[in-house]
Amino acid sequence: MPILEHLWIIPLLPLLGATVNGLFGRTWPNKIVNSVAIGATGLSFFAALEAVREFFLLSPEQIPWVKQYFSWIEAGNFRAGFDLQVDQLTVVMLLVVTGVGWLIHIYSTGYMAHEGGYYRFFAYLNLFMFFMLILVLAANYVLLFVGWEGVGLASYLLIGFYFLRKSAADAGKKAFIVNRIGDFGFMLGMFLLFRTFGTLDFVKLFDKATPLSAEAMGHLGTLTVACLLLFMGAAGKSAQIPLYVWLPDAMEGPTPVSALIHAATMVTAGVYVVARSHVLFMRAPTAMLVVAVVGCATALFAATIGLVQTDIKKVLAYSTVSQLGYMFLACGVGAFSAGIFHLMTHAFFKALLFLAAGSVIHAMGGEQDMLHMGGLSKKIKWTFVTMATGTLAIAGIPPLAGFFSKDSILLSAYQSENGGPNVGHILYATGLFTALLTSFYMFRLIFLTFFGKERYDEHHVHVHESPKSMLVPLAILAVLSIVGGWLAAPAFWGKPDYFAKFLEPVFAAPGGAEANTAEAVAHALEWPLAAVAFITALLGGFAAYWLYLKQPSKPDRLAKSFGGAYRTLLHKYYVDELYAATIVRPLMWLSTNVFWKTVDVSIIDGAVNGIAEGITVVGDGTRRTQSGNTRSYAVWVVVGAIVIVAVIFWPHVRPVLGVAR
């Protein structure tokens, strides 16, 4: 049975796994729950592989491959169907979501083995996979939005998995609310696109948008506004300024959740939407510049906060925010292939780093503070080797995956002329400085965790290596973090960047002499800029080595010397406090004192209660007329008769009384 004809099978399998475990898993032993959850995602991964194999057999005229299964919404000329599509961009996302997701499911069987709600965790994890696959396979914005909202729901359930812990419950609610703010903009963007183009199907909409000329820089035309609204949704889902605040708190969820949702898949959904909508963004240079600037600012902002965090998962959380900023920087300068390339390599090494951090936490009996670790490299060697591999990759050390994807982004930023040539150079310099900070805080993590003296009580903490169910996924991700970027390596020798070439039909650029000249310039800059990036990464690593291994007392002295700056970074620029003072508490006061006590209780409840009391009084008075006294009833009969006669004969009586008609 050709999978391309039945693409619905790929998301259906995780949905079945979620349903079966959710309904029956409570009474099952862990082994059966594992079989259902891992079997569902594993089969989905192999179905995706088969779909990709069949995709490569298609002719260029058949791409994108779109299958319409049934109409979901029909109103006048509008149709939103359960339509799925596959093109080169879908292939990349499909393999990342199913492949990395399956590895994280396997890892979770070891990490969550002794946790309560085991069946519930895997039901939620499978449900997330279903919605994420709907998101990347959707052939229109409406179905994509179903997956978009679904991953938000699954994220809320997984972040708040330890719902008896207030911090986890609050983190789940925070993620849900902040994402709803971005989603409101996303919906407005969809409405505007439908009003403009009369369709939300990708193929039809982009075909109508392609002939349009680009809007002038600084002009808020229809496409610019629509793109900015879509980016608002993307900023919420992918944790960009000012909607990034939910992601660091989301570390309250189990570590596999952090790896799957907040490193490899869900948070990249915003980048995917911008890349998928590149036809619109390329015709809205103002929106492109906003995307680049916000992405670059977020990358730097989050990296500075990561410098001083001591919770191992919080360091990786702010690193994720920063790396997502890199991806948006790439999209903002028109290097969509580079952005998706970094999305893929980041999925490998950041999932590896989170899972390795989980292995460290597992070994330390739940401890997450790096100041209470140290000297672990000899006790958990496999975890150390894999986490060091991920660190080298994210720092941009060749020939690991992060070096090639980060180099592609910095090169594209340097060449960008959107907003003026100096803007591109500023974006490049900011991105390069962020790479320096990234290298520093990641090597700081390695040195504090695995080197130096032991800063924990050996009598209370029995350090032990993780089981094979956790180590095997780490080893596979480590290999992918090494070789995942080699598709771009030939570009350094004047040969094609095979990853960019694969995505070229999706992000097709105009050819001709100008394109060839730009490519020649890019090849000329490739080696010098790569060398600068490599030296920058080495400087960051050396600075961390000098401060945390050679001069371990130096960081405390520096923190005291720069007390104000250190406290600002430690408190994350007081953004949460600022939001609480200017938004949360005023809204809480408004909802409590105005909407609840005044509008709801005094006005609405008061009106309802007042009517009820009035009816009660009238009813009570009417009840009293039923006295059982015959003479009283006779009087009422006479009064009633008089009233009826007056009503009937009133027009005839008025002349007699001298009343004018």
N, C-alpha and C positions, 0 to 999 in steps of 0.2 A: 504493500500500500504506500504510494508516494506521500511523504510527509508534507511536501509543499502544497498538495491538494487538501490536506487536513491539518493546517497549522494550529488549529484549536487544540490539538492533542498536547502540544508543548505546555501551555498554561493549565490545561485541564488536569494533568497529572498531579502537580502540587496542590491544586484545589481538592482533589479527591483525598490526598494524604491529610490535608487539614481537616476535612470533614470526618474521615474515619477516626483519626486520633481524637478529634474534638468530641465526638459522640461516644466512642467506646473506649478510649485510651485510659480513662480513670481506673478501670478495673484490670487493665493489662499490665504485665511486667514490662520493665524497660526494654527488654530485647525485642518484644513485639512492636512497641512504639518506635524503636530504632528502625526496625525492618520497614515499617510503613513510611516513616518520614524520609529515610535515606533512599529507600526504593523508589519513592515518588519523584524525588529530585534527581536521582541518578538516571532513571528512565527519561525524565525530561531533558537532561543533559545529552543523553545518547540520541534522543529524538531530534534535538537541536543540531547535533553533529550530522545526522542523516539529512536534515533539511539544508544544511550548509553544503553538503556534498552535492545534493541535487541542484542547489542554487548555482554552483559552478558549471553545471551542464547547460544552463540557460544561455540563450543568445542575448546580445546587448539590447535588442528590441523588446525582449520580454521583461526587462528590469526597469522599474521596480515590479516585482511580482505581487499582484494584489488579488486577494480572494474575498469575494462578497458572500457571506453566509446567510444573513437574514437582515431585514430592515428592522431597526430598533425604534427609531423615532421618524415619523413622517407627518409633515404639516405643510400643506401647500406645495411649494417647490423645494422645501427643505427636506433632506433625508440624512439621517445619521444611522449608519448600519454597523452591525458587528462585522467589520471589514478588517482583515489583517494583511500586512504587507511585509515583504523582505527585500531589502537592497543591501548595499555594501555596509552602510552605517548600522543597519539592523543586525547584520552578521556579527559585527564586533561586539555590540551590546548584548546580543543573545548568548554568545559564548562566554562573555565575562559574567553575566548574571547567573547562568546555569552552572558553569564550571566552578567559579569561585564559591557560589552559593552551595554547591554540593560538597566541596571540601570543608566549608564551615559547618555544615550539618554533621559531617563525620567527626570533626573536632569536638562539636558540642556534646556528643555522646560520652566523651570522657570528662569534659569540663563540668557538665551539669549532672553527672551520674548520681550525686548524693543530694541534689536539690529537690525541694517539694514542688509540686505542680509540673512534674517532668513532662507528662503528656500534653499539658496546656502550652508549655514552651514550644514544643515541636509543632503543635497545631498552629500557633501564631507564626512560627518561622515559615512553615509551608504556605500559609495564607499570604505572607509577605511576598514570597516567590511568585505566587499566582498573580498578584496585582502588579508586580514589577514587570513580569513578562507581558501582561496586557499593555502596560505603558509603552514598552519598546516595540511591540508588534503592531500596535494600533495604526490604522491607515487614515485616521482623521482625528481632529482635535477633541471631538466629543468623547470618543472611546479612550483616547489618551488621558483625558481628564478623569475618567472612571478609574483607571490605573493610578493616576496621580493622587486622587483622594484616597484610594484604597491603601497605597503604601503609607500615607499619612496615618490612617487608622491603625494599620498593623504596627507602625512605628510607635504610636501611642501605647498600644497594648504591650509591646516588648520593652519599651523604656520603663514603663510602670509595672514590670513583671513582679518585682518585689513590692506589691501594692500595700503591704502592711507597714512598710518603711515610708515615712512621710516625705522624705527627700526624693524618693523614687516616684511616688504618686504626684508630687509637685512638678517634677521634671517632665513626666508624661503630659501633664496638663499644659505646661509651658510650651512644649514642642507642638502640641495640637493647636493651641491658640495662635502662636506666632506664625505657623504655617497657614492658618486660615486667613491671616492678614494678607500674605502673599497671594493666596489662592483667589481672593477677591479681585485683585488686579488681573490675575490670569483669566478669570471669567469675563471681565470687562474687555480684555484684549480679544477673546474669542468672539464676543458679541460684535465688536467693531469690525473684525475681519469678516464675519458673516454679512453684516450690513454693507460692507464695501464690495465683497466678491460674490456673495450669494451662495457660498458653499464653505464647508470646513473640511472637505476631503483634501488631503495633502496634494495629490497629483493635480486635481482640477484647480485648486487655489493657487499653487505655485506656477502652473501653466498660465493663469491669468495675470499673475504678478510679474512674470519674467519680462514681458515687453515694456513694462513701466520703467521710466528713467528714475535715477536716484534723486531723492529730495535734497534740497540745498542744505549745507551745514548750518545749524542753528534754526532751521525752519521746522516747526512742529506740525508737519503734515500728518495725514491719516496713517501712513505706514510707520512714521516715527512714533506716533502716539501708541499705535498697536504694539509695536516692538517694545516700547518702554513698559507697557502694561504686562506683556508676556515676561519681560525680564524681572518685573516685580514679583511674579510668581516664582520665577527661577531663583531669585535672591532669597526667598523664603525657604524653598526646598533645599537649596545648595548652600545655605548659611553664609550669605554675603551681607556686608554692612548695608542697612542697620538691622537686618533680621537674622543675624548670626547667633544671637544670644541663647538659642535653645540647644545648640549642638554640644557645647561643653557640659551642660547639665545632663545631657542625655547619657553621659557615661555612668549614670546610676543604674542603667540596665546591665544585664550579664555581659561579660566581655565578648562572647560570640556575636551578640547583638551589635556591639560597637563595631566589630569587624565587618559584618555583613551589611548593615544598614548605614552606618555613619562613616564608612571608609570606602567600601567597594561598589555599592549599588545605589541606594536611595538618594544620597546626597549628590550623586552625579546626574540625577534626573534633570535638574535645572540646566546643566551644561548640555545634556542631550537635546532638550527642547530648543535651546538657542541654536545649536548646530543643525537640528532638523529644520528650523525656520530660517536658515541662512539666506534663502532667496529673498525674504522680507528684510532681514537685517542689512544685507548688502546694498539695499536701496534706501536705507535710513542711516546715513553716516553719523548723524547726531546720536542716535541710539547706540551705534557701534562704539563711539567714543565714550559714552556713559558706561557701557559694559566693560571696556578696557580700563577706565579709570577706577571704577568701583572694584573690579577684580584685583587690580594692582594695589589699591589702597588696603583692601581686605587682606591680601597676602602679607603686606608689611605689618599691618596692625596686629594680626594674629601671631605672626612670628615673634614680635617683640614681647607679647604676653607669654609665649611659650618659653622664653629665656629663663624665667624665674619660678615656674611651676615645679612643685615637688611630687605631686601625684602622677604616677607613671602614665595613667590613662588620660589625665588632663593635658599632659604634654602632647600626647598623640592626637588629642581632640583639637587643640589649637593648631597643630601641624596640619590636620585635615582641612580646617578652615582656610589656612594659608595656601595649601596646594590647590584647593578649589578655586581660590583667587587666581592662581596661575592659569588654570584652565579657562577662566573667563577672560583673562588678559589675552590669551591666544585667540579666542573667538572674537574679542573686541578689535583686534588688529587684522582680522580676516583670515587668520591661520586656523581654520576650523579643523583641518586634518591634524595639526599639531596639538590642538586642544583635546581631540578624541584620543590621540596617541598617548598623551599624558594621562587621560582618564583610564586607559587600559593599563599602562605600567603602574600607575598609582594604585589601581585595584589590586595588583599583585603585591607590591611591597608594603602598602599600608595595611592590607588584610594580614600579611605576614607579621608586621610589627604589632598589631593589636592582638593577634593570636599568641605571639611570643610573649607579649606582656601578660596575657592571661595565664600562660605557662609559668611565668615568674610569680604571679599572684598565687597560683595553685601551689607552687613550691614553697612559698612563704606563708601558707596558711591563711590567705586573705589579705595580707599586708600590701598596700598600694603606695605608701610613702617611700620614695627613693632614699630619703635620709635615714631610713631604718633598714637599708639593704647593704650592699657592698660585698665584694669578694665572692660573688656567686659563679664566676666563670669556670671554676674548677669543680663545682658541685652539680651544676646543671649545664653540662657542656653542649648538648645538642640545642638546647634553648638558646644558649649564648651564641653559638655559631650562626643559627638561623636569624636571630635578632640583629647580629652584627652585619649579616648580609643585607637585611632590609635597611639598616642605617646607611650603609655604603651606597645603596641604590637611591634612597631619598636625598642623600647629600649630593648626588651627582658625580660620583666617582666612576670613571670609565673602567671596564666596558659594561658596567651594570645598566639596567634598563632606564633608571631615572636620569642618567647622564644624557642619553640620546633625546628623550622627550623634552627635558628641560632646555637642552641646547636648541631644539627646534623652536621653542616658544621665545627664548631670548633673541634668537636670530630674527624671527618674524617681528618682534617688537622693535628691534633696532632699525629694521627696514621700513617700518610703518610711517606713512605720511598723512594719515587721517588726522586732521586738526593741525597739520603743519609738521615739518621734519623734526623740529625740536621736541615735539610731544613724544614722538617715537623714541628719541634718545633718553628722555626723562623716564618713560616707562621701562626702557631697557635698564637704566641705571638703578631704578627702584627694584626691579626684578632681580638684578644681580646682587644688590645689597641684601635682599630677602633670602637669596640662596646662601649668602654668608651666614646669616642668622640661623637658617635651617640647619646647616652643617654644624654650627656651634651647639644648638640646643639638643640635637640628636646625639652627637658624641658625648655631650654632657650626660645625657640619659644613660648611655652605655657605660661611661666611667663611674657614675654614681651607683649604678646597679650591679655591675659585674666586677669592678676593680676596687682597689684600695682596701682598707681594713673593714672587717665585718662589724656592722653597726646594729646587730640584732642579738637577742639572747638565745644562744644555742640550746639552752635547757627548755625553752618554751616553743621554739620554732625548729621543727625537724625538716630541713631542706631536702627535697627529693625531686628527682626528674619526673616529668609527666609520662603518662602511659602512651603506648604506641598510637592509640586512636587520636591523640593530640599531636604527636611528633611527626607522623607521616604527612598530614596536611601541611605542617610547617616546612618539611623538606621539599615537598612539591612546589609550594609557593616560593621558597628560596631559589629553586632552579628557575622558575618563571621570572623572578626578580633579576636574575642574572642575564638570561637570554631573551627576555621579552622585548628588549629594545633593539635587537640586532637587525630587525627588518629595515631600520633607518641607517645602519652603519655604512652601507655602500655609498651614501651621499658624500661621505668624506673623501672619496676617491673619484668624484665626478660621475658616479653611476647613480641610477635612480634610487630614491627613497621608496622602497617597495610598499611600505604602509601607506604613504601619501598617494602612491600610484594606484593602490587598491581602492582608496576612497575617492579618487579623482572623478569618477562618473557622478558621484553625489555632489561634490563641491567643485564642479567644473568651472574653471577660470578661462577667460578668453585667451586664445592663443595669439600667434603672431610674433613679430620682431620684439615688441616691448616685453612680452612674457619671456622670450628667450634671453633678452638682455638682463631682466630681473633675476632669472635663474643663474646666469653666469656670475652676476654680482654676488648672489647668495653663496655660490661655490667658493668664490674668492674670500668671502668673509667667514666661511665655515670654520676653518682651522684657527684663525686668530681669536674669534669669539669663544670657541670651544676651549682654547687654551686659557683664556681669561677666566671662564667659568670654572675650569678645573682647579686653577690656582686659588680662586676664591673659596672653593670647597675645602681645599687643603688648609687654607688659613683659618677657616672656622674650626676645623677639626683640631688643628694645632693649638689654637687659643683655648679650646676646651681641655685638651690634654695638659697644657701648662697650668691652667687654673685649678683643675680638679684632681690631677695626679701629682704634678711636680710641686705645686704650691696650694695644698688643700685648705689652708687657713685664709688664703687670699680672698675667696668669694665672700666670706663673712665680713672682712674688712671693707671690701668694695661696697657691700650692701649698706654698711653703716655710713660710709663716706657719701654715698649717693642715696641717702635715706628717703628723700621725697620721691625721686624717680623710681626707686626700688619699690616703695609702698604703692605707688601708682600702678606699676606693672603687676605687682602681686594682687592688687584688688581689681585688676582687669580694666583699668582706666575709670573705675567707678561707674561703668555704663549701666550695670544692673541697678545700682542705687539711684542713678539718674532716671532711669525708666520708672522705677518704683515711685520716686518723688513726683515726677511730672505726668505720668500716665496711669500707673496701677492704682495708687492711693486716691488720686482725684476721681477716677472712675468708680472705685469702690465706694467712696463717699457719696458720689452722685447716685449710684444705683441703690445704696442703702437709705439715704435720707430723702431723695427726691422720688426716684422711681418706685421704691418699695413703700416707705412709710407715708409719703405724700400721695403719689398717684395711685398706687395699688391699694394701700390700706385705707387712707382717708377718702379718696375720691371714688375709686371703683368699688371697693368693699363697702364704703360708706353709703354709696348710692344703692347698691344691692341690698344691704342690711336695712337702709331706710325704707325702701319699697316693701321689704318683707315685714318690717314693723308696722307700716301703715296698713297693709292688708290684714295683719293680725288684729289691729285695732278695729278696722271695719268689720271683720269677721266676728270679733268678740261682741261688737254692738249689735250686729245682726242676730247673733246667737241669743242675745238677751230678749229680743222681740218674741221669741218662741217661749212664752211664759206658761202656756197651758191654761190660761184664763179665757173662758168663752166670751165674756163681755169685751175684753181687750181685742180679741179677734174680730168681733162684730164692729168695733170702732174702726179698725184698720180696713175692713171691707167697705164701710161707708166712705172713708177717706179715699180709698182707691176708686170707688165708683164716681165720686165727685171729680176726681182728677181726670178720669176717662171722659166723662161727659163734657168737661171744660175743654179738653183737647179737641173733641169732635165738633162741638158747637161754637168754638171760640170765634171763627170768622163771622158767624151770624150774630154773636152776642156783642161784638165790638160796636156796631152802629147803634145798638140800643143804649150802650153805655156812653155814646158820643165820642168814640175813638175813631179817628180817621183810618181808612184802609191804607 
